[in-house]
């Protein structure tokens, strides 16, 4: 009911705005759609209108449309110059109150075109919804500032997108499709980031949305070859490893495009990556001879191979219809996966993926005012993992993990289908877009995860402390206090050497804390379908005012929620109406955005339903290190752990609003300041509803084991200020930068579990996704001697991390306990542990204050990356631009620092790529478990592009060398 009331209020606001809009003056409008000789639309081109003392320009939109409103009656000339085509000079007459339709179809030029980049060719402000100054468009040479490796490229784009609005981070679309693999940079034509935030066409807010468009074919044969080479000899050592094993990174491939007769063209890209990466281990072991702690730091070579093949064909079906067919073949294989941080070499397994992806896009120009686009995608992917279940895993929390990998022979098979149809209509001062997206997933997952069992040691908040390890059973040598997970494991090994029985070991603080094991049928099959119709109306109320009204509806199978209506409102206004180019634009928007309940949650509830697979969770097992047989587990009446969906499960949604001011400054500089507010409701949580009642050992569901139920009770709040700028101070320098001040609070992150199933309020605090400060800079600088420098700088605050006891005090049976300590009030208490971060009581007493969630903050990230390149050109170019209009966008991209080689028939480019050139150590992987011997310490390097996901780069500083040949 709350959501329905909000929707009713928004509709009332929309209705009340209509009579407030003053009547339009007695002027006319000019509208049209720009297409090439094949009838395909051309976005991103600049159309100029001159006459009656007026000179104005507008860029064509994604559907090729352009418009000029508020033109005084009289004669005008429409001018257009576009690379590869004959220029357009067309006279038109505008009458009062009329809208003149000027469809423009370009014809190919038989002569070589010369493109002149004007000194003022920076980003210009407009009141179009897609023209928000917070957006970043990269195409052509703009992309050279980005890394070549697809995984690094994804992290870099995520960093450029900045902190996404909401808890889910950035989302990447390829050619308009969700999901799929990141294509190699050679196959990318254009990247758009954070564009049109409140469009109803998208399920996510534009802030954090990354759209990638691949290259089409051309009408002349073009191609190139490249080789990237990197070796550990040029790199600095990982500071968390005592050795420096072999490291190599070789990427090579090429592309070829050209005509297929008069009505078609093709583009083919092939890439191969051969990377011998390093898995870095930073653990603390127990010496089995002396039973003393032993640091263990090393790196192990982990070979990775990736093959990518991407053919694409653009075909002109009719003068008004074009078809794009694209196929993508991807394979990945990695040996010695699963090693790193605390995981020892025994945990290694092999993993790989085989993916086939087919895409079809048909565009129909129905008339000068209407364009229809139909997209269909089918992908089939199979991911496998092959490892051992021969011996049980031993997890000594935040110290080390030994034993078999416990992945068995597992696979995940996905058949994904996606269909979208959308129509754009230009009607007077309205640009209306409506359509529908439908997706279907068929999943078959076979998992032998943990079929060999896992023993976990968490440590103890209050346990006997043996003072004499040579005689642990002697009287008078026992006191009480916290012991770490490593000490608990030491004590277990020590007492077993004295043949002490399991009960006595437990009394003396030894023994494993938890044992888990899965049995049964590894295979689970299911399907999921979701559908989302939308309608969007961008209404040019006045030349300086655009009102965007949108509505989207989403629903899916496997849950009962069917009320997911998502209204959107956007507004763009400029104070002056007669400006040829607006100098100031104010924007505001509000809307609802829903998240689908992911397939992995449905899979977990179906797999561990108590029938398909059986999962046993046994606290304080008395049989370590012996492994019980499946028949023993069943015969002894051990209770199963099951997962289920709450029958009242709701779809999570975000209520998002934003307001910004954009200003055009001198020296071709544009600055924008944006405030974003996000309120999230119904975030998913994984709650053990059979946790013993507080202060008792009584389970609500007697005779049953843990029942983990997916509920939608989480909340999320975000306030963010975002400042962006792009500037061209001189012809050879182009820079884009952004700074964000970001506060994020929630009571759950990424569908996790609460620390107390009976009081979610205890967990409301800083989100682990928060980076309070973030700065990014990317650009292109023309240097002496024909060199070109592309800097890429990322600076962020540290990530929050939680302080947890590491012991299951409330009996919720989590594999990683989340109970937090209290701030100590009595330093003489046996349960108090004094740390560099303060004194904490590991056995919280009534009246003590529980440590807030994500109380500590890790180290920040400073990464200075760049590419230095020199291009040599030979011969002269001939021929015209490619067949597909999408390959011939104008100079509206952010970075366009050209050198003299651009007019050459053949080019040879040599580049040096540096990641973290200043060799700054960026620590990550901080340990928040207070009973760990590594509490408060980092255990790995943070990634070089700050994408938000901790990674373990093999080297602190990395250098690569590239040679590229193009014709």
SVG drawing of the C-alpha trace seen along z (x, -y; Angstrom):
<svg xmlns="http://www.w3.org/2000/svg" viewBox="-4 -38 68 84">
<polyline fill="none" stroke="black" stroke-width="0.4" points="0.0,0.0 2.9,-2.4 4.2,-1.9 0.8,-2.5 0.3,-5.7 3.7,-6.9 2.8,-6.1 -0.5,-8.0 1.3,-11.0 3.7,-11.0 0.9,-10.8 -0.9,-13.7 2.3,-15.7 2.6,-15.0 -1.0,-16.0 -0.6,-19.2 2.4,-20.3 0.5,-20.4 -1.7,-23.5 1.3,-25.2 3.1,-25.2 2.6,-28.5 1.3,-28.5 3.9,-28.2 4.7,-31.3 3.7,-31.5 6.8,-29.8 7.4,-26.7 9.5,-23.6 11.8,-21.5 12.2,-17.8 13.7,-14.9 15.6,-11.6 19.1,-11.2 19.8,-8.0 22.6,-6.8 22.2,-5.6 21.1,-2.2 18.3,-3.7 20.0,-2.9 19.8,-5.7 22.9,-7.7 23.2,-8.8 25.8,-11.3 25.9,-13.6 25.6,-17.4 22.8,-19.2 23.0,-23.0 20.1,-25.4 20.8,-29.0 18.5,-31.8 16.5,-34.8 19.6,-35.8 19.6,-32.4 22.3,-29.8 21.7,-26.6 23.0,-23.1 21.7,-19.8 23.1,-16.2 21.0,-13.3 19.8,-11.0 20.2,-7.2 17.3,-6.7 18.8,-9.3 16.2,-11.9 16.9,-15.7 14.7,-18.6 14.7,-22.4 11.8,-24.1 10.9,-27.7 12.0,-28.9 10.5,-32.2 8.6,-32.0 10.8,-32.4 13.3,-30.7 16.2,-28.5 19.0,-26.4 19.7,-22.9 23.4,-22.1 25.2,-18.8 28.7,-17.6 29.5,-14.0 32.6,-11.9 32.3,-9.7 29.1,-11.4 28.2,-14.3 27.4,-17.5 23.8,-18.6 22.4,-22.1 18.6,-22.2 16.3,-25.2 13.1,-25.0 10.4,-27.4 8.9,-27.4 5.4,-28.7 3.9,-29.8 2.6,-26.9 3.8,-24.3 6.2,-21.5 8.3,-21.0 9.5,-17.4 13.0,-17.3 14.1,-13.6 17.7,-13.5 19.2,-10.5 22.9,-10.9 24.7,-9.7 28.2,-8.3 30.9,-10.5 33.2,-9.3 35.9,-11.6 38.1,-11.4 36.5,-13.3 38.5,-15.6 37.3,-16.0 38.3,-19.2 38.1,-19.2 37.2,-22.6 38.9,-24.1 35.5,-24.3 34.6,-20.7 34.1,-19.8 31.0,-18.6 28.1,-21.0 25.2,-21.4 21.7,-20.6 18.3,-19.9 18.0,-16.5 17.7,-13.6 20.7,-11.8 22.9,-14.9 23.6,-14.9 27.0,-16.3 27.7,-13.5 27.8,-11.1 31.0,-9.9 31.2,-8.8 34.4,-7.0 35.0,-6.1 37.9,-5.8 41.1,-7.0 39.3,-7.7 39.5,-4.0 43.3,-4.0 43.4,-5.3 41.8,-2.1 43.5,1.3 43.6,4.0 42.9,7.0 39.1,7.5 39.1,8.2 41.1,5.0 38.9,3.2 35.8,4.1 37.4,2.9 38.5,-0.3 35.1,-1.1 33.6,-0.4 36.0,-2.8 35.2,-5.5 31.5,-5.0 32.2,-6.0 30.1,-4.8 26.9,-3.5 23.6,-4.7 22.4,-1.7 24.0,1.3 24.5,3.4 27.4,1.6 27.9,0.9 26.1,3.0 27.5,3.7 25.4,4.0 26.9,5.2 25.1,4.0 22.0,3.4 22.0,6.9 22.4,7.7 24.9,10.2 27.5,11.8 31.3,11.6 33.3,8.4 34.5,8.1 38.2,7.3 38.9,3.6 39.7,4.2 36.1,5.1 34.6,2.1 33.4,-0.9 32.0,-3.0 31.4,-3.1 28.7,-5.2 28.8,-5.6 26.1,-7.1 23.8,-8.3 20.2,-9.3 19.8,-8.3 16.0,-8.1 14.9,-6.6 12.2,-4.0 13.8,-1.9 16.4,-0.6 15.9,1.4 18.8,-0.3 19.6,-4.0 21.9,-5.5 24.5,-6.3 26.6,-3.1 25.3,-1.8 28.0,-1.0 26.9,-0.5 29.3,1.1 28.8,1.1 30.9,3.4 32.4,2.4 30.4,3.0 31.8,3.7 33.1,1.2 32.8,0.7 36.6,1.0 38.9,3.7 40.5,2.7 42.2,4.6 45.1,4.9 47.2,7.1 48.5,6.5 50.7,8.1 50.9,7.3 53.8,8.7 54.5,8.5 57.0,10.3 57.7,10.4 61.2,9.1 59.8,5.6 57.4,5.7 57.9,5.1 57.3,7.9 54.1,8.5 54.8,7.3 52.7,10.1 54.9,12.8 58.4,13.9 59.2,15.2 58.8,13.9 57.7,16.7 57.6,16.5 55.0,14.2 54.0,13.6 51.1,11.9 50.9,12.3 47.8,11.2 47.7,11.2 45.0,11.0 43.7,9.1 40.6,7.8 39.5,7.6 36.5,5.7 35.2,5.1 32.3,5.4 30.2,8.5 28.8,7.3 26.9,4.1 24.4,4.6 26.5,6.1 29.7,5.7 31.5,7.8 33.8,7.4 35.9,10.2 37.9,10.0 40.1,12.9 42.0,12.6 44.0,14.9 45.2,14.3 48.0,16.5 48.6,15.4 50.8,17.1 49.5,15.3 50.5,15.6 48.3,16.7 49.6,15.1 49.2,16.9 49.6,14.9 48.7,17.3 49.8,18.5 50.2,22.2 51.0,24.5 54.3,26.4 53.3,30.0 56.6,30.8 56.8,28.0 53.1,27.0 54.2,23.3 52.8,20.7 54.6,20.4 54.1,17.6 53.6,18.8 53.9,16.4 54.4,17.5 53.2,17.1 52.3,20.0 52.0,19.8 48.4,20.1 48.1,20.5 45.1,18.8 44.1,19.2 41.3,17.3 40.2,17.4 37.7,15.0 36.2,15.0 33.7,12.4 32.3,12.2 29.7,9.7 27.7,9.0 25.7,5.9 23.2,6.4 20.8,4.0 17.5,6.0 15.6,3.2 16.2,-0.6 14.6,-1.0 15.6,2.1 19.0,3.2 20.0,6.4 23.0,6.9 24.1,10.5 26.8,11.1 28.3,14.3 30.7,14.6 32.8,17.6 34.6,17.5 36.7,20.1 38.6,19.8 40.7,22.3 42.6,21.8 44.8,24.3 45.5,24.0 42.5,21.9 41.3,21.6 44.7,20.8 45.5,17.5 45.2,15.4 44.5,18.2 44.0,21.1 47.0,23.4 48.2,25.3 46.2,28.3 43.0,26.4 43.8,26.1 41.3,27.0 40.8,26.5 38.0,24.3 36.9,23.2 34.0,21.8 32.8,22.3 30.3,19.8 28.4,19.4 26.5,16.2 24.2,15.2 22.7,11.8 20.4,10.4 19.3,6.7 16.9,5.5 16.3,1.8 13.3,0.5 12.9,-3.1 9.1,-3.0 8.8,-6.7 10.5,-10.0 8.9,-10.0 9.1,-6.3 11.9,-3.9 11.5,-0.3 14.2,1.9 14.1,5.6 16.9,7.4 17.2,11.1 20.0,12.8 20.6,16.5 23.6,17.6 24.7,21.0 27.5,21.2 28.9,24.0 31.3,23.5 33.0,26.4 35.2,27.0 37.2,30.1 38.8,30.6 39.2,33.2 36.9,34.2 39.3,36.9 40.1,35.3 38.0,32.9 38.8,29.2 40.3,27.7 39.4,24.0 41.3,22.2 39.4,18.9 41.5,16.1 44.7,18.1 44.8,20.8 42.6,23.3 44.0,26.7 42.6,30.0 40.9,30.8 39.3,28.1 35.8,29.5 34.5,28.6 34.4,32.1 33.3,32.4 30.8,29.6 29.3,27.7 26.9,24.8 25.0,24.9 23.0,21.8 20.7,21.3 19.8,17.6 17.3,16.0 16.6,12.3 14.2,10.4 13.6,6.7 11.4,4.6 11.2,0.9 9.7,-1.9 10.6,-5.5 8.1,-8.1 8.7,-11.8 5.4,-13.6 5.4,-17.4 7.4,-18.3 7.2,-14.7 9.7,-11.9 7.9,-8.8 9.7,-5.5 7.9,-2.3 8.7,1.4 9.2,4.6 12.1,6.8 11.7,10.5 14.3,12.9 14.3,16.6 17.0,18.7 17.2,22.5 19.7,23.7 21.2,27.1 23.7,27.1 25.6,30.1 27.5,29.3 29.6,31.7 30.6,28.8 31.6,29.9 30.8,33.6 34.1,34.4 33.2,32.3 34.7,29.3 36.0,28.8 36.1,25.2 38.0,23.6 36.7,20.2 38.5,19.7 36.7,19.0 35.8,15.9 36.2,17.5 38.2,20.8 40.7,22.5 44.2,21.3 46.8,24.0 49.9,22.4 52.2,25.5 52.2,27.1 54.5,29.8 52.0,31.0 48.6,29.7 46.7,31.9 48.6,30.8 46.6,29.1 46.9,25.4 48.0,24.6 44.6,23.5 43.2,19.9 40.4,18.5 40.4,16.0 40.0,15.5 42.0,17.8 42.4,17.4 41.3,19.8 45.0,20.8 45.4,21.4 42.3,23.6 43.7,25.6 47.1,25.9 45.4,27.0 43.5,29.7 46.7,31.2 48.5,31.0 45.8,32.8 45.4,35.4 49.1,36.2 48.4,37.1 45.4,39.3 43.0,37.1 39.4,38.1 37.2,35.7 35.1,34.5 38.2,33.5 39.6,31.8 36.4,29.8 36.6,28.9 40.1,27.7 39.2,25.4 40.2,27.6 38.1,29.4 36.6,28.1 33.9,25.4 31.8,26.7 31.5,29.5 29.5,29.3 29.0,31.8 26.7,32.2 25.3,35.4 22.7,36.4 21.9,35.6 24.3,33.1 22.1,32.1 19.4,29.3 17.4,28.0 15.0,25.0 14.1,22.1 13.2,18.4 11.4,15.9 11.0,12.1 9.3,9.5 9.4,5.7 7.3,3.4 8.0,-0.3 6.9,-3.7 8.9,-6.9 7.8,-10.4 10.5,-13.1 8.4,-16.3 10.2,-19.4 7.8,-21.8 9.9,-24.7 13.3,-25.1 14.8,-25.4 12.7,-22.9 12.3,-19.1 10.0,-17.0 10.5,-13.2 7.7,-11.0 8.2,-7.2 6.6,-4.1 8.1,-0.6 6.6,2.7 8.6,5.7 7.7,9.2 9.3,12.6 8.6,16.2 9.7,18.2 8.3,15.5 4.8,14.3 5.3,10.6 3.5,9.0 3.2,5.4 6.5,4.0 5.4,0.7 8.3,-1.7 7.3,-5.3 10.1,-7.7 10.1,-11.6 13.0,-13.7 13.4,-17.4 16.0,-19.4 15.8,-23.2 18.1,-26.0 17.6,-29.6 18.0,-31.1 15.8,-30.2 17.7,-31.9 21.2,-30.5 22.6,-28.7 24.3,-26.5 23.1,-26.4 25.6,-27.6 23.7,-26.3 21.4,-23.4 19.5,-22.2 18.3,-18.6 16.2,-16.7 14.7,-13.3 13.0,-10.7 12.1,-7.1 11.7,-3.6 14.1,-0.8 13.6,2.9 16.1,5.7 15.2,9.1 15.6,12.0 18.7,13.6 18.9,17.2 21.5,18.2 19.0,17.7 16.4,19.8 19.0,22.4 20.1,22.6 16.5,22.9 15.9,25.8 19.2,27.6 19.1,27.6 15.4,28.3 16.1,31.4 15.3,33.7 17.6,33.0 20.7,32.6 21.2,33.0 23.4,30.6 24.5,31.4 25.7,28.8 27.1,30.1 28.4,27.6 31.3,28.7 31.9,32.1 33.7,34.7 35.2,36.8 38.0,34.5 40.0,35.4 38.0,38.5 35.3,38.2 31.8,39.7 30.3,41.8 27.0,40.7 25.3,43.7 26.6,42.6 25.3,39.1 21.9,40.4 21.7,43.1 22.7,40.8 19.8,38.6 21.8,35.5 19.5,32.6 19.7,31.2 20.1,27.6 17.6,26.4 17.1,23.2 13.7,21.8 12.0,18.7 9.8,16.6 6.3,17.0 5.9,13.2 9.2,12.5 9.1,9.1 11.3,7.8 13.9,5.3 13.5,1.8 15.3,-1.5 13.6,-4.9 16.2,-7.2 16.3,-10.9 18.9,-13.3 19.4,-16.9 22.3,-18.5 23.6,-21.8 25.7,-21.8 27.8,-24.8 29.7,-25.5 33.0,-27.3 35.7,-28.9 38.5,-26.9 36.0,-24.2 35.3,-23.1 32.1,-21.7 31.4,-21.1 28.5,-19.4 27.6,-19.0 25.0,-16.3 23.3,-15.3 21.9,-11.7 19.7,-10.2 18.8,-6.5 16.4,-4.7 16.2,-1.0 13.6,1.3 13.0,5.1 16.7,6.0 17.2,9.7 18.5,11.4 19.4,15.0 18.0,15.6 18.1,18.7 14.6,18.7 15.3,21.7 18.0,19.9 17.5,20.6 15.4,18.0 17.5,15.3 19.1,16.4 17.8,20.0 18.7,23.2 15.1,23.6 14.5,23.7 11.3,22.3 10.9,25.3 11.6,28.2 13.1,31.4 14.5,29.5 17.9,28.2 18.8,24.7 16.3,23.2 17.8,20.5 15.0,18.4 15.4,15.7 13.5,12.7 13.1,9.2 13.6,7.1 16.8,5.2 17.0,1.4 19.6,-0.8 20.2,-4.6 22.7,-6.6 23.6,-10.2 26.2,-11.2 27.6,-14.3 29.2,-13.9 31.4,-16.5 32.5,-15.8 34.4,-17.9 35.7,-17.5 38.0,-20.1 40.0,-20.8 42.4,-23.6 44.4,-23.2 44.0,-21.3 46.3,-18.5 44.9,-18.0 41.6,-16.4 40.7,-15.4 37.7,-13.9 37.6,-13.7 35.1,-13.0 35.0,-13.3 32.4,-11.8 31.6,-12.1 29.5,-9.1 27.8,-7.9 26.1,-4.5 24.3,-2.8 22.4,0.5 21.7,3.4 22.6,6.0 25.1,6.3 24.8,8.5 22.0,10.7 23.9,11.7 22.8,12.8 22.1,10.7 24.3,11.0 21.2,11.4 18.2,13.1 15.9,11.5 17.1,7.8 18.1,6.5 18.5,3.0 21.8,4.0 23.3,4.2 22.3,0.8 25.5,-1.0 28.1,-1.7 27.8,0.4 30.9,2.4 30.4,0.9 31.0,-2.6 34.1,-4.5 33.8,-7.9 36.0,-9.7 36.7,-8.7 38.6,-10.5 39.1,-9.4 40.9,-11.1 41.3,-9.9 42.5,-11.8 44.7,-12.2 47.8,-14.5 49.8,-15.2 53.4,-15.1 56.6,-16.2 58.1,-14.0 54.7,-12.7 54.1,-10.9 50.7,-10.5 50.1,-10.1 46.9,-8.6 46.7,-9.0 44.3,-7.0 44.3,-7.9 42.2,-6.3 42.3,-7.5 39.8,-6.1 39.2,-5.9 39.5,-2.6 36.8,0.0 34.9,0.5 35.2,3.9 33.5,5.6 34.9,6.5 33.5,9.9 34.2,12.2 34.4,15.2 32.5,17.5 28.9,18.6 27.4,17.3 23.7,17.3 23.6,20.7 22.6,19.4 25.0,22.0 26.6,19.6 29.7,21.0 31.3,17.6 29.9,16.3 28.9,12.6 28.4,11.8 30.3,8.6 31.9,7.8 31.1,4.9 33.2,2.0 34.8,3.1 33.8,1.4 35.8,3.6 39.3,4.2 39.8,6.8 37.1,9.1 38.4,12.4 36.6,12.0 38.2,8.7 40.8,8.5 42.9,5.4 43.9,4.5 45.5,1.5 41.9,0.5 40.6,0.5 39.5,2.9 36.6,5.3 34.5,7.6 34.1,10.9 31.3,11.9 29.0,8.9 27.1,8.2 23.8,6.3 24.4,2.6 27.5,2.8 27.5,1.1 27.9,3.5 30.5,2.4 28.8,0.9 28.8,2.9 31.8,2.1 33.5,0.2 37.0,0.3 38.3,-1.1 41.0,0.4 43.7,-1.3 42.9,-3.6 43.9,-3.1 46.2,-5.3 46.9,-4.0 48.5,-6.0 48.3,-4.3 49.2,-5.5 49.8,-4.5 52.6,-6.1 52.3,-5.6 54.0,-6.7 52.3,-6.0 54.2,-5.9 52.1,-6.3 52.9,-5.2 51.0,-6.0 47.6,-7.8 44.1,-6.6 41.6,-6.0 37.9,-5.0 35.0,-6.2 33.6,-5.4 32.1,-2.1 28.7,-0.8 27.1,-0.8 26.3,-4.3 27.2,-3.3 30.9,-3.2 30.9,-6.8 30.0,-8.8 31.0,-12.5 33.5,-14.2 31.2,-14.3 33.3,-11.9 35.2,-13.2 38.7,-12.5 39.8,-13.1 43.5,-14.0 44.5,-13.2 48.0,-13.0 49.3,-13.2 49.2,-9.5 45.4,-9.5 45.6,-10.3 47.9,-7.3 47.0,-4.2 49.1,-2.0 50.1,-2.7 52.5,-1.1 52.1,-1.9 54.4,-1.2 53.0,-1.6 54.1,-1.2 51.4,-0.5 52.1,-1.0 49.8,0.0 50.5,-1.6 53.7,-3.3 54.6,-4.9 54.7,-1.4 52.3,-2.5 51.3,0.4 47.5,0.6 46.7,3.0 43.5,5.1 41.9,8.1 41.8,6.8 41.0,9.4 38.2,8.3 37.9,11.5 39.2,10.6 40.1,14.2 42.3,14.4 46.1,14.1 46.0,11.6 43.3,9.3 43.4,5.8 46.1,6.7 45.9,6.6 46.6,9.9 46.6,9.0 47.0,6.2 43.9,4.3 43.2,4.2 44.9,1.5 41.7,-0.1 39.7,-0.2 36.7,1.6 35.4,2.4 36.3,6.1 39.4,7.2 41.8,9.0 45.4,10.3 47.5,8.8 50.7,10.7 52.8,7.5 52.6,4.2 53.7,2.4 53.2,3.8 54.6,2.9 53.5,4.2 54.6,3.4 52.3,3.4 52.9,3.4 49.9,2.7 49.8,2.8 46.7,1.4 45.7,0.8"/>
</svg>
